[in-house]
């Protein structure tokens, strides 16, 4: 029984070059402008929830309408600069998140297809090895290590048990 692939796609060398160039362009533009936080710093600074974004937006509106009430110790120019940059970044992040999700979902289907095709190959090699087809024992012996009983990692789908004529 032939396996149906869930997805079939390929990239040309030109498409991969364009993708790599676009990613390099993004990296170059962001160089020196973005920050890498440690996990501890991420936890320390956290992120603001939607309700707090609304609060910041409301404060900005009032600061512009009532400039006389903005405290002297608050650098309104720097606040505005950070506010605009945050909006600009958020728009791009939404687009990148969408692209990341698309790539990740596509990879999931490709991984699924590849794994199930590899299982089919393994089962075929196991059968051929059991039938003493020359050259298949080495392949089978190398691949069967992924299906050792009691193994906690590796392929999750165990192939059906081998027949009684097991050439190990």
DSSP file (Angstrom, degrees, kcal/mol; ACC not computed):
  #  RESIDUE AA STRUCTURE BP1 BP2  ACC     N-H-->O    O-->H-N    N-H-->O    O-->H-N    TCO  KAPPA ALPHA  PHI   PSI    X-CA   Y-CA   Z-CA
    1    1 A X              0   0    0      0, 0.0     2,-0.1     0, 0.0     0, 0.0   0.000 360.0 360.0 360.0 124.7    0.0    0.0    0.0
    2    2 A X        -     0   0    0      1,-0.1     2,-0.4     0, 0.0     0, 0.0  -0.458 360.0-121.5 -74.9 145.3    1.5    3.3   -1.0
    3    3 A X        -     0   0    0     -2,-0.1     2,-0.6   110,-0.0    -1,-0.1  -0.690  17.3-135.9 -86.4 139.2    1.7    6.1    1.5
    4    4 A X        -     0   0    0     -2,-0.4     2,-0.2     2,-0.0     3,-0.0  -0.848  18.6-133.4 -93.1 124.9    0.0    9.3    0.7
    5    5 A X        -     0   0    0     -2,-0.6     3,-0.1     1,-0.1   105,-0.1  -0.562   2.0-146.5 -73.3 139.4    2.1   12.3    1.6
    6    6 A X  S    S+     0   0    0    103,-0.3     2,-0.3    -2,-0.2    -1,-0.1   0.757  84.1  14.1 -74.8 -24.9    0.2   15.0    3.5
    7    7 A X        -     0   0    0    102,-0.2     2,-0.4   103,-0.1    -1,-0.2  -0.996  60.4-167.6-151.3 145.5    2.3   17.7    1.8
    8    8 A X        +     0   0    0     -2,-0.3     2,-0.3    -3,-0.1   102,-0.0  -0.960  29.1 135.7-137.9 118.7    4.5   17.9   -1.2
    9    9 A X        -     0   0    0     -2,-0.4     2,-0.3     2,-0.0    -2,-0.1  -0.988  23.2-173.0-155.5 161.6    6.7   20.9   -1.8
   10   10 A X        -     0   0    0     -2,-0.3     2,-0.4     2,-0.0    -2,-0.0  -0.980  17.5-133.9-153.0 158.5   10.2   21.9   -2.8
   11   11 A X        -     0   0    0     -2,-0.3     2,-0.1     4,-0.0    -2,-0.0  -0.922  18.8-130.3-115.2 140.7   12.2   25.1   -3.1
   12   12 A X     >  -     0   0    0     -2,-0.4     4,-2.3     1,-0.1     5,-0.2  -0.445  29.0-111.0 -78.3 162.7   14.3   26.2   -6.0
   13   13 A X  H  > S+     0   0    0      1,-0.2     4,-2.2     2,-0.2     5,-0.1   0.878 121.2  54.0 -60.2 -37.3   17.9   27.4   -5.3
   14   14 A X  H  > S+     0   0    0      2,-0.2     4,-2.3     1,-0.2    -1,-0.2   0.905 107.7  49.1 -65.0 -41.9   16.7   30.8   -6.3
   15   15 A X  H  > S+     0   0    0      2,-0.2     4,-2.6     1,-0.2    -2,-0.2   0.918 111.7  48.7 -64.5 -42.9   13.8   30.8   -3.8
   16   16 A X  H  X S+     0   0    0     -4,-2.3     4,-2.8     1,-0.2    -1,-0.2   0.896 110.4  51.5 -63.5 -39.4   16.1   29.7   -1.0
   17   17 A X  H  X S+     0   0    0     -4,-2.2     4,-2.6     2,-0.2    -2,-0.2   0.918 110.4  48.8 -62.3 -43.1   18.6   32.4   -1.9
   18   18 A X  H  X S+     0   0    0     -4,-2.3     4,-2.6     2,-0.2    -2,-0.2   0.916 112.3  48.2 -63.2 -43.2   15.8   35.0   -1.8
   19   19 A X  H  X S+     0   0    0     -4,-2.6     4,-2.6     2,-0.2     5,-0.2   0.943 113.3  47.4 -61.3 -47.5   14.6   33.7    1.6
   20   20 A X  H  X S+     0   0    0     -4,-2.8     4,-2.4     1,-0.2    -2,-0.2   0.893 112.7  49.2 -62.3 -40.1   18.2   33.8    3.0
   21   21 A X  H  X S+     0   0    0     -4,-2.6     4,-2.5     2,-0.2    -1,-0.2   0.906 110.9  49.9 -65.4 -41.4   18.8   37.2    1.6
   22   22 A X  H  X S+     0   0    0     -4,-2.6     4,-2.3     2,-0.2    -2,-0.2   0.916 112.4  47.3 -63.8 -42.7   15.5   38.5    3.1
   23   23 A X  H  X S+     0   0    0     -4,-2.6     4,-2.5     2,-0.2    -1,-0.2   0.894 112.1  50.2 -65.0 -39.3   16.4   37.0    6.5
   24   24 A X  H  X S+     0   0    0     -4,-2.4     4,-2.6     2,-0.2    -2,-0.2   0.892 108.9  52.3 -65.7 -38.6   19.9   38.5    6.3
   25   25 A X  H  X S+     0   0    0     -4,-2.5     4,-2.6     2,-0.2    -2,-0.2   0.927 110.1  48.2 -61.8 -44.9   18.4   41.9    5.5
   26   26 A X  H  X S+     0   0    0     -4,-2.3     4,-2.3     1,-0.2    -2,-0.2   0.936 112.3  49.2 -59.8 -46.5   16.1   41.7    8.5
   27   27 A X  H  X S+     0   0    0     -4,-2.5     4,-1.2     1,-0.2    -2,-0.2   0.899 111.9  48.9 -60.0 -42.1   19.1   40.7   10.7
   28   28 A X  H  < S+     0   0    0     -4,-2.6     3,-0.3     2,-0.2    -1,-0.2   0.919 111.3  48.5 -65.8 -44.5   21.2   43.6    9.3
   29   29 A X  H  < S+     0   0    0     -4,-2.6    -1,-0.2     1,-0.2    -2,-0.2   0.892 115.5  44.8 -62.8 -39.4   18.4   46.2    9.9
   30   30 A X  H >X S+     0   0    0     -4,-2.3     3,-2.7    -5,-0.2     4,-1.3   0.668  84.0 118.6 -80.7 -16.1   17.9   44.9   13.4
   31   31 A X  T 3< S+     0   0    0     -4,-1.2    -3,-0.0    -3,-0.3    -4,-0.0  -0.285  88.1   6.0 -56.6 125.9   21.6   44.7   14.3
   32   32 A X  T 34 S+     0   0    0      2,-0.2    -1,-0.3     1,-0.1    -2,-0.1   0.367 121.1  75.6  83.4  -5.2   22.3   47.1   17.2
   33   33 A X  T <4 S+     0   0    0     -3,-2.7     2,-0.2     2,-0.0    -2,-0.2   0.638  84.3  63.9-109.9 -20.5   18.6   47.9   17.7
   34   34 A X     <  -     0   0    0     -4,-1.3     2,-0.4     2,-0.0    -2,-0.2  -0.657  68.3-139.5-108.0 163.9   17.3   44.8   19.4
   35   35 A X        -     0   0    0     -2,-0.2     2,-0.6    -3,-0.0    -2,-0.0  -0.912   3.5-145.7-121.7 143.9   18.1   43.3   22.7
   36   36 A X        -     0   0    0     -2,-0.4     2,-0.2     0, 0.0    -2,-0.0  -0.948  23.4-159.7-108.3 110.7   18.6   39.7   23.8
   37   37 A X        -     0   0    0     -2,-0.6     2,-0.1     1,-0.1    -2,-0.0  -0.589  16.2-121.2 -86.8 149.8   17.3   39.2   27.4
   38   38 A X     >  -     0   0    0     -2,-0.2     4,-2.6     1,-0.1     5,-0.2  -0.447  34.1-104.6 -75.8 162.4   18.3   36.4   29.6
   39   39 A X  H  > S+     0   0    0      1,-0.2     4,-2.0     2,-0.2     5,-0.1   0.882 124.8  52.6 -56.1 -37.0   15.4   34.1   30.8
   40   40 A X  H  > S+     0   0    0      2,-0.2     4,-2.5     1,-0.2    -1,-0.2   0.909 109.2  48.2 -65.5 -41.9   15.8   35.9   34.2
   41   41 A X  H  > S+     0   0    0      2,-0.2     4,-2.9     1,-0.2     5,-0.4   0.892 108.6  54.1 -66.1 -39.0   15.5   39.3   32.6
   42   42 A X  H  X S+     0   0    0     -4,-2.6     4,-2.5     1,-0.2    -1,-0.2   0.919 112.1  44.8 -58.8 -42.6   12.4   38.2   30.6
   43   43 A X  H  < S+     0   0    0     -4,-2.0    -2,-0.2    -5,-0.2    -1,-0.2   0.897 113.2  51.2 -67.9 -39.9   10.8   37.1   33.9
   44   44 A X  H  < S+     0   0    0     -4,-2.5    -2,-0.2     1,-0.2    -1,-0.2   0.927 121.8  30.2 -63.6 -46.4   11.9   40.3   35.6
   45   45 A X  H  < S+     0   0    0     -4,-2.9    -2,-0.2    -5,-0.1    -1,-0.2   0.773  89.4 176.0 -88.3 -27.0   10.5   42.7   33.0
   46   46 A X     <  -     0   0    0     -4,-2.5     2,-0.3    -5,-0.4    -1,-0.1  -0.104  34.4 -82.1  58.5-156.6    7.6   40.5   31.8
   47   47 A X        -     0   0    0     -4,-0.1     2,-0.4     0, 0.0    -1,-0.0  -0.973  36.0-108.6-142.9 156.3    5.2   41.8   29.2
   48   48 A X        -     0   0    0     -2,-0.3     2,-0.0     1,-0.1    -2,-0.0  -0.693  31.4-128.6 -91.2 141.1    2.2   44.0   29.5
   49   49 A X     >  -     0   0    0     -2,-0.4     4,-1.9     1,-0.1     3,-0.4  -0.258  32.8 -96.2 -77.8 169.6   -1.2   42.6   29.0
   50   50 A X  H  > S+     0   0    0      1,-0.2     4,-2.2     2,-0.2     5,-0.2   0.883 125.3  56.4 -54.4 -41.6   -3.8   44.0   26.6
   51   51 A X  H  > S+     0   0    0      1,-0.2     4,-1.7     2,-0.2    -1,-0.2   0.897 108.1  47.8 -59.3 -40.7   -5.4   45.9   29.4
   52   52 A X  H  > S+     0   0    0     -3,-0.4     4,-2.4     2,-0.2    -1,-0.2   0.818 106.9  56.2 -72.7 -29.9   -2.1   47.6   30.2
   53   53 A X  H  X S+     0   0    0     -4,-1.9     4,-2.6     2,-0.2    -2,-0.2   0.908 107.2  50.0 -64.3 -40.5   -1.5   48.4   26.5
   54   54 A X  H  X S+     0   0    0     -4,-2.2     4,-2.4     2,-0.2    -2,-0.2   0.892 109.3  52.0 -62.5 -39.0   -4.9   50.3   26.6
   55   55 A X  H  X S+     0   0    0     -4,-1.7     4,-2.6     2,-0.2    -2,-0.2   0.923 110.1  47.7 -61.5 -45.8   -3.7   52.1   29.7
   56   56 A X  H  X S+     0   0    0     -4,-2.4     4,-2.4     2,-0.2    -2,-0.2   0.923 111.8  50.4 -61.9 -44.4   -0.5   53.2   28.0
   57   57 A X  H  X S+     0   0    0     -4,-2.6     4,-2.1     1,-0.2    -2,-0.2   0.917 111.5  48.1 -59.7 -43.7   -2.4   54.3   24.9
   58   58 A X  H  X S+     0   0    0     -4,-2.4     4,-2.4     1,-0.2    -1,-0.2   0.910 110.5  51.4 -64.5 -42.5   -4.8   56.4   27.1
   59   59 A X  H  X S+     0   0    0     -4,-2.6     4,-2.7     1,-0.2    -1,-0.2   0.902 108.5  52.1 -61.9 -40.4   -1.9   57.9   29.0
   60   60 A X  H  X S+     0   0    0     -4,-2.4     4,-2.0     2,-0.2    -1,-0.2   0.927 108.8  50.1 -61.4 -45.3   -0.3   58.9   25.7
   61   61 A X  H  X S+     0   0    0     -4,-2.1     4,-2.2     1,-0.2    -2,-0.2   0.937 114.0  44.7 -59.1 -47.0   -3.5   60.6   24.6
   62   62 A X  H  X S+     0   0    0     -4,-2.4     4,-3.0     1,-0.2    -1,-0.2   0.873 109.0  55.9 -67.6 -36.3   -3.7   62.5   27.8
   63   63 A X  H  < S+     0   0    0     -4,-2.7    -1,-0.2     1,-0.2     7,-0.2   0.880 111.9  44.4 -62.4 -35.5    0.0   63.5   27.8
   64   64 A X  H >< S+     0   0    0     -4,-2.0     3,-0.5    -5,-0.2    -2,-0.2   0.867 117.2  44.0 -76.4 -36.5   -0.5   65.0   24.4
   65   65 A X  H 3< S+     0   0    0     -4,-2.2    -2,-0.2     1,-0.2     2,-0.2   0.851 126.8  30.6 -74.3 -34.4   -3.8   66.8   25.3
   66   66 A X  T ><  +     0   0    0     -4,-3.0     3,-2.3    -5,-0.2     4,-0.4  -0.502  66.9 159.5-125.9  62.1   -2.5   68.0   28.6
   67   67 A X  G X  S+     0   0    0     -3,-0.5     3,-1.3     1,-0.3    -1,-0.1   0.778  70.1  68.9 -55.5 -29.5    1.2   68.5   28.2
   68   68 A X  G 3  S+     0   0    0      1,-0.2    -1,-0.3    -3,-0.1    -5,-0.1   0.706  96.9  53.2 -66.1 -18.4    1.3   70.9   31.2
   69   69 A X  G <  S+     0   0    0     -3,-2.3     2,-0.4    -7,-0.2    -1,-0.2   0.498  78.3 109.9 -95.2  -5.0    0.6   67.9   33.5
   70   70 A X  S <  S-     0   0    0     -3,-1.3     6,-0.1    -4,-0.4    -3,-0.0  -0.593  78.2-115.4 -71.1 123.8    3.5   65.7   32.2
   71   71 A X    >   -     0   0    0     -2,-0.4     3,-1.6     1,-0.1     5,-0.2  -0.253  14.0-123.0 -63.5 148.6    6.0   65.6   35.1
   72   72 A X  T 3  S+     0   0    0      1,-0.3    -1,-0.1     3,-0.1     4,-0.1   0.796 109.9  59.6 -60.9 -30.8    9.4   67.2   34.5
   73   73 A X  T 3  S+     0   0    0      2,-0.1     2,-0.6     0, 0.0    -1,-0.3   0.590  88.4  86.5 -77.7  -8.9   11.2   63.9   35.3
   74   74 A X  S <  S-     0   0    0     -3,-1.6     2,-1.3     1,-0.0     3,-0.1  -0.831  75.7-141.8 -94.4 121.3    9.4   62.1   32.5
   75   75 A X     >  -     0   0    0     -2,-0.6     4,-2.4     1,-0.2     3,-0.2  -0.677  18.9-174.9 -84.1  93.9   11.2   62.5   29.1
   76   76 A X  H  > S+     0   0    0     -2,-1.3     4,-2.7     1,-0.2     5,-0.2   0.844  80.8  56.1 -62.1 -35.6    8.2   62.8   26.9
   77   77 A X  H  > S+     0   0    0      2,-0.2     4,-2.2     1,-0.2    -1,-0.2   0.919 110.3  44.7 -62.4 -43.8   10.3   62.8   23.7
   78   78 A X  H  > S+     0   0    0      2,-0.2     4,-2.5     1,-0.2    -2,-0.2   0.875 111.7  53.5 -68.8 -37.3   11.8   59.4   24.7
   79   79 A X  H  X S+     0   0    0     -4,-2.4     4,-2.5     2,-0.2    -2,-0.2   0.942 110.8  46.2 -59.6 -48.3    8.4   58.1   25.7
   80   80 A X  H  X S+     0   0    0     -4,-2.7     4,-2.5     2,-0.2     5,-0.2   0.897 111.7  51.7 -62.7 -40.9    7.1   59.0   22.2
   81   81 A X  H  X S+     0   0    0     -4,-2.2     4,-2.3     1,-0.2    -1,-0.2   0.933 113.5  43.7 -61.3 -46.9   10.1   57.5   20.5
   82   82 A X  H  X S+     0   0    0     -4,-2.5     4,-2.3     2,-0.2    -2,-0.2   0.853 112.1  54.3 -66.9 -35.3    9.6   54.2   22.5
   83   83 A X  H  X S+     0   0    0     -4,-2.5     4,-2.0    -5,-0.2    -2,-0.2   0.929 111.5  43.7 -64.6 -46.4    5.9   54.2   21.8
   84   84 A X  H  X S+     0   0    0     -4,-2.5     4,-2.5     2,-0.2    -2,-0.2   0.926 114.0  50.1 -65.5 -45.4    6.3   54.6   18.1
   85   85 A X  H  X S+     0   0    0     -4,-2.3     4,-2.7    -5,-0.2     5,-0.2   0.891 108.9  53.0 -61.8 -39.2    9.1   51.9   17.9
   86   86 A X  H  X S+     0   0    0     -4,-2.3     4,-2.7     2,-0.2    -1,-0.2   0.917 110.3  47.1 -62.6 -43.3    6.9   49.5   20.0
   87   87 A X  H  X S+     0   0    0     -4,-2.0     4,-2.0     2,-0.2    -2,-0.2   0.914 112.7  49.7 -62.9 -42.7    4.0   49.9   17.5
   88   88 A X  H  X S+     0   0    0     -4,-2.5     4,-1.6     1,-0.2    -2,-0.2   0.915 114.0  44.8 -63.1 -43.2    6.4   49.4   14.6
   89   89 A X  H  X S+     0   0    0     -4,-2.7     4,-3.0     1,-0.2    -2,-0.2   0.918 109.7  55.2 -67.6 -43.5    7.9   46.3   16.1
   90   90 A X  H  X S+     0   0    0     -4,-2.7     4,-2.1     1,-0.2    -1,-0.2   0.891 106.2  51.8 -59.8 -40.2    4.5   44.9   17.1
   91   91 A X  H  X S+     0   0    0     -4,-2.0     4,-1.5     1,-0.2    -1,-0.2   0.922 113.8  43.5 -61.5 -43.7    3.2   45.2   13.5
   92   92 A X  H  X S+     0   0    0     -4,-1.6     4,-3.0     1,-0.2    -2,-0.2   0.873 110.1  56.2 -70.8 -36.6    6.3   43.3   12.2
   93   93 A X  H  X S+     0   0    0     -4,-3.0     4,-3.3     1,-0.2     5,-0.2   0.899 104.9  52.5 -61.9 -40.2    6.1   40.7   14.9
   94   94 A X  H  X S+     0   0    0     -4,-2.1     4,-1.9     2,-0.2    -1,-0.2   0.914 112.2  45.4 -61.6 -42.1    2.5   39.9   14.0
   95   95 A X  H  X S+     0   0    0     -4,-1.5     4,-2.2     2,-0.2    -2,-0.2   0.925 115.3  46.5 -66.6 -44.5    3.6   39.3   10.4
   96   96 A X  H  X S+     0   0    0     -4,-3.0     4,-3.1     2,-0.2    -2,-0.2   0.887 109.8  54.4 -65.7 -38.6    6.7   37.3   11.5
   97   97 A X  H  X S+     0   0    0     -4,-3.3     4,-2.5     2,-0.2    -1,-0.2   0.909 108.7  49.2 -60.5 -41.6    4.6   35.2   13.9
   98   98 A X  H  X S+     0   0    0     -4,-1.9     4,-2.2    -5,-0.2    -2,-0.2   0.927 113.6  45.6 -63.2 -44.9    2.2   34.4   11.1
   99   99 A X  H  X S+     0   0    0     -4,-2.2     4,-2.7     2,-0.2    -2,-0.2   0.901 112.2  51.6 -65.1 -40.7    5.1   33.3    8.8
  100  100 A X  H  X S+     0   0    0     -4,-3.1     4,-2.8     1,-0.2    -2,-0.2   0.910 110.1  49.0 -62.4 -42.5    6.7   31.4   11.7
  101  101 A X  H  X S+     0   0    0     -4,-2.5     4,-2.8     2,-0.2     5,-0.2   0.911 111.4  49.6 -63.9 -41.6    3.4   29.5   12.3
  102  102 A X  H  X S+     0   0    0     -4,-2.2     4,-2.2     2,-0.2    -2,-0.2   0.935 114.1  44.6 -62.3 -46.0    3.1   28.7    8.6
  103  103 A X  H  X S+     0   0    0     -4,-2.7     4,-2.5     2,-0.2    -2,-0.2   0.917 114.5  49.3 -64.4 -42.8    6.7   27.4    8.4
  104  104 A X  H  X S+     0   0    0     -4,-2.8     4,-2.1    -5,-0.2    -2,-0.2   0.922 112.1  47.4 -63.8 -44.8    6.3   25.4   11.6
  105  105 A X  H  X S+     0   0    0     -4,-2.8     4,-1.8     2,-0.2    -1,-0.2   0.890 112.3  50.1 -64.3 -39.1    3.0   23.8   10.5
  106  106 A X  H  X S+     0   0    0     -4,-2.2     4,-2.3    -5,-0.2    -1,-0.2   0.909 109.8  51.0 -64.9 -41.4    4.5   23.0    7.1
  107  107 A X  H  X S+     0   0    0     -4,-2.5     4,-3.1     1,-0.2     5,-0.2   0.873 105.1  57.3 -63.6 -37.6    7.5   21.4    8.9
  108  108 A X  H  X S+     0   0    0     -4,-2.1     4,-2.4     2,-0.2    -1,-0.2   0.931 109.7  44.4 -58.0 -46.5    5.1   19.3   11.1
  109  109 A X  H  X S+     0   0    0     -4,-1.8     4,-2.6     2,-0.2  -103,-0.3   0.897 114.0  49.3 -66.9 -39.8    3.5   17.8    8.0
  110  110 A X  H  X S+     0   0    0     -4,-2.3     4,-2.9     2,-0.2     5,-0.2   0.920 111.5  49.4 -64.6 -43.0    6.9   17.2    6.3
  111  111 A X  H  X S+     0   0    0     -4,-3.1     4,-2.8     2,-0.2     5,-0.2   0.916 111.1  50.5 -60.2 -43.4    8.2   15.6    9.5
  112  112 A X  H  X S+     0   0    0     -4,-2.4     4,-2.4    -5,-0.2     5,-0.2   0.947 112.9  45.1 -59.5 -50.2    5.1   13.4    9.6
  113  113 A X  H  X S+     0   0    0     -4,-2.6     4,-2.2     1,-0.2     5,-0.2   0.934 114.5  48.4 -59.7 -47.5    5.5   12.3    6.0
  114  114 A X  H  X S+     0   0    0     -4,-2.9     4,-2.3     1,-0.2    -1,-0.2   0.909 111.8  49.4 -61.5 -43.2    9.2   11.7    6.4
  115  115 A X  H  X S+     0   0    0     -4,-2.8     4,-2.4     1,-0.2    -1,-0.2   0.936 112.1  46.5 -63.7 -46.6    8.8    9.6    9.5
  116  116 A X  H  X S+     0   0    0     -4,-2.4     4,-1.9     1,-0.2    -1,-0.2   0.851 112.7  50.0 -68.6 -32.7    6.1    7.4    8.1
  117  117 A X  H  X S+     0   0    0     -4,-2.2     4,-2.3    -5,-0.2    -1,-0.2   0.886 110.1  51.2 -68.4 -38.0    8.1    6.9    4.9
  118  118 A X  H  X S+     0   0    0     -4,-2.3     4,-2.7    -5,-0.2    -2,-0.2   0.897 108.5  51.5 -65.0 -39.8   11.1    6.0    7.0
  119  119 A X  H  X S+     0   0    0     -4,-2.4     4,-2.7     2,-0.2    -1,-0.2   0.919 109.7  49.9 -61.2 -43.7    9.0    3.5    9.0
  120  120 A X  H  X S+     0   0    0     -4,-1.9     4,-2.1     2,-0.2    -2,-0.2   0.911 111.4  48.6 -62.1 -42.2    7.9    1.9    5.7
  121  121 A X  H  X S+     0   0    0     -4,-2.3     4,-2.9     2,-0.2     5,-0.2   0.937 111.4  50.3 -61.4 -46.6   11.5    1.7    4.5
  122  122 A X  H  X S+     0   0    0     -4,-2.7     4,-2.9     1,-0.2    -2,-0.2   0.924 110.1  49.4 -58.7 -46.3   12.5    0.1    7.8
  123  123 A X  H  X S+     0   0    0     -4,-2.7     4,-2.3     1,-0.2    -1,-0.2   0.895 111.9  49.1 -61.3 -39.5    9.7   -2.5    7.7
  124  124 A X  H  X S+     0   0    0     -4,-2.1     4,-2.8     2,-0.2    -2,-0.2   0.928 112.3  47.5 -65.1 -44.9   10.7   -3.4    4.1
  125  125 A X  H  X S+     0   0    0     -4,-2.9     4,-2.8     2,-0.2    -2,-0.2   0.906 110.5  52.7 -63.3 -41.1   14.4   -3.7    5.0
  126  126 A X  H  X S+     0   0    0     -4,-2.9     4,-2.4    -5,-0.2    -1,-0.2   0.933 111.2  46.7 -59.7 -45.7   13.4   -5.8    8.0
  127  127 A X  H  X S+     0   0    0     -4,-2.3     4,-1.4     2,-0.2    -2,-0.2   0.936 113.3  48.1 -61.1 -47.4   11.4   -8.1    5.8
  128  128 A X  H  <>S+     0   0    0     -4,-2.8     5,-2.5     1,-0.2    -1,-0.2   0.877 111.2  51.3 -62.8 -37.3   14.2   -8.4    3.2
  129  129 A X  H ><5S+     0   0    0     -4,-2.8     3,-1.7     1,-0.2    -1,-0.2   0.910 107.4  52.4 -65.1 -42.2   16.7   -9.1    6.0
  130  130 A X  H 3<5S+     0   0    0     -4,-2.4    -1,-0.2     1,-0.3    -2,-0.2   0.783 108.5  51.7 -63.5 -26.4   14.5  -11.9    7.3
  131  131 A X  T 3<5S-     0   0    0     -4,-1.4    -1,-0.3    -5,-0.2    -2,-0.2   0.326 116.9-118.2 -90.9   6.1   14.4  -13.3    3.8
  132  132 A X  T < 5 +     0   0    0     -3,-1.7     2,-0.4     1,-0.2    -3,-0.2   0.834  46.5 174.8  60.6  37.3   18.3  -13.1    3.7
  133  133 A X    > < -     0   0    0     -5,-2.5     3,-1.9     1,-0.1     4,-0.4  -0.636  42.6-101.3 -71.7 125.6   18.4  -10.7    0.8
  134  134 A X  T 3  S+     0   0    0     -2,-0.4    -1,-0.1     1,-0.2    -5,-0.0  -0.172 101.2  13.8 -54.3 135.2   22.2   -9.9    0.4
  135  135 A X  T 3> S+     0   0    0     -6,-0.1     4,-0.7    -3,-0.0    -1,-0.2   0.291 100.6  94.9  88.1  -9.1   23.2   -6.5    1.9
  136  136 A X  H <>  +     0   0    0     -3,-1.9     4,-2.9     1,-0.2    -7,-0.2   0.753  68.3  69.2 -88.8 -22.9   20.1   -5.9    3.9
  137  137 A X  H  > S+     0   0    0     -4,-0.4     4,-3.0     1,-0.2     5,-0.2   0.904  98.9  50.7 -61.4 -40.6   21.2   -7.3    7.2
  138  138 A X  H  > S+     0   0    0      2,-0.2     4,-1.9     1,-0.2    -1,-0.2   0.920 112.9  45.8 -63.1 -43.7   23.7   -4.5    7.7
  139  139 A X  H  X S+     0   0    0     -4,-0.7     4,-2.3     2,-0.2    -2,-0.2   0.942 115.0  47.1 -64.4 -47.3   21.0   -1.9    7.0
  140  140 A X  H  X S+     0   0    0     -4,-2.9     4,-2.7     1,-0.2    -2,-0.2   0.930 111.0  51.1 -60.9 -46.8   18.5   -3.6    9.3
  141  141 A X  H  < S+     0   0    0     -4,-3.0     4,-0.5     1,-0.2    -1,-0.2   0.870 112.2  47.7 -60.6 -36.8   21.0   -4.0   12.1
  142  142 A X  H  < S+     0   0    0     -4,-1.9     3,-0.4    -5,-0.2    -1,-0.2   0.893 117.0  41.6 -70.3 -39.4   21.9   -0.4   12.0
  143  143 A X  H >< S+     0   0    0     -4,-2.3     3,-1.7     1,-0.2    -2,-0.2   0.788  99.7  70.0 -81.6 -27.9   18.3    0.8   11.9
  144  144 A X  G >< S+     0   0    0     -4,-2.7     3,-2.3     1,-0.3    -1,-0.2   0.704  79.1  80.2 -67.1 -17.1   16.8   -1.6   14.5
  145  145 A X  G >  S+     0   0    0     -4,-0.5     3,-0.9    -3,-0.4    -1,-0.3   0.757  84.1  63.0 -59.4 -22.7   18.7    0.3   17.3
  146  146 A X  G <  S+     0   0    0     -3,-1.7     9,-0.3     1,-0.2    -1,-0.3   0.551 103.0  49.5 -78.6  -6.4   16.0    2.9   17.2
  147  147 A X  G <  S+     0   0    0     -3,-2.3     2,-0.3    -4,-0.1    -1,-0.2  -0.019  71.8 144.7-123.7  29.6   13.4    0.3   18.3
  148  148 A X    X   -     0   0    0     -3,-0.9     3,-1.7     1,-0.1     2,-0.1  -0.525  56.9-110.7 -68.8 130.7   15.1   -1.3   21.3
  149  149 A X  T 3  S+     0   0    0     -2,-0.3     3,-0.1     1,-0.3    -1,-0.1  -0.369 102.1  27.2 -65.6 141.5   12.5   -2.1   23.8
  150  150 A X  T 3  S+     0   0    0      1,-0.3    -1,-0.3    -2,-0.1     2,-0.2   0.381  84.6 141.8  87.0  -3.7   12.6    0.0   27.0
  151  151 A X    <   -     0   0    0     -3,-1.7    -1,-0.3     1,-0.1    -5,-0.0  -0.529  40.0-157.8 -71.9 135.9   14.1    2.9   25.1
  152  152 A X  S    S+     0   0    0     -2,-0.2     2,-0.3    -3,-0.1    -1,-0.1   0.596  70.7  36.9 -94.9 -11.9   12.7    6.2   26.3
  153  153 A X  S    S+     0   0    0      2,-0.0     2,-0.3     3,-0.0    -2,-0.0  -0.875  83.0  60.3-133.6 169.5   13.4    8.3   23.3
  154  154 A X  S    S+     0   0    0     -2,-0.3    -7,-0.1    -7,-0.1    -8,-0.1  -0.717  93.0   5.3 110.6-164.3   13.4    7.8   19.6
  155  155 A X        -     0   0    0     -9,-0.3    -2,-0.0    -2,-0.3     3,-0.0  -0.219  55.6-153.7 -56.8 139.9   10.6    6.8   17.2
  156  156 A X  S    S+     0   0    0      1,-0.1     2,-0.8     2,-0.0    -1,-0.1   0.684  76.9  73.5 -90.1 -19.8    7.3    6.6   19.0
  157  157 A X  S    S-     0   0    0      0, 0.0     2,-0.4     0, 0.0    -1,-0.1  -0.855  73.7-151.7-100.3 112.5    5.7    4.1   16.6
  158  158 A X        -     0   0    0     -2,-0.8     3,-0.1     1,-0.1   -11,-0.1  -0.686  19.0-122.5 -83.6 129.5    7.2    0.7   17.1
  159  159 A X        -     0   0    0     -2,-0.4     3,-0.1     1,-0.1    -1,-0.1  -0.249  42.7 -81.3 -63.6 158.8    7.1   -1.5   14.0
  160  160 A X        -     0   0    0      1,-0.1    -1,-0.1     0, 0.0     0, 0.0  -0.220  64.5 -79.9 -57.9 154.4    5.3   -4.8   14.2
  161  161 A X        -     0   0    0      1,-0.1    -1,-0.1    -3,-0.1     2,-0.0  -0.180  52.0-105.5 -57.1 147.6    7.3   -7.6   15.8
  162  162 A X        -     0   0    0      1,-0.1     4,-0.1    -3,-0.1    -1,-0.1  -0.334  36.8-104.9 -70.2 154.8    9.8   -9.4   13.6
  163  163 A X        -     0   0    0      2,-0.2    -1,-0.1     1,-0.1     3,-0.1  -0.104  38.3 -95.0 -70.0 177.8    9.1  -12.8   12.3
  164  164 A X  S    S+     0   0    0      1,-0.2     2,-1.4     2,-0.0    -1,-0.1   0.717 114.5  73.8 -70.8 -20.5   10.8  -15.9   13.7
  165  165 A X        +     0   0    0      2,-0.1     2,-0.7     0, 0.0    -1,-0.2  -0.575  66.6 163.3 -93.6  72.6   13.5  -15.8   11.1
  166  166 A X        -     0   0    0     -2,-1.4     2,-1.3    -4,-0.1   -36,-0.1  -0.826  27.1-157.5 -99.1 115.8   15.4  -12.9   12.5
  167  167 A X              0   0    0     -2,-0.7   -26,-0.1     1,-0.2    -2,-0.1  -0.684 360.0 360.0 -92.9  85.9   19.0  -12.5   11.1
  168  168 A X              0   0    0     -2,-1.3    -1,-0.2   -28,-0.0    -2,-0.0   0.449 360.0 360.0-103.6 360.0   20.6  -10.5   13.8
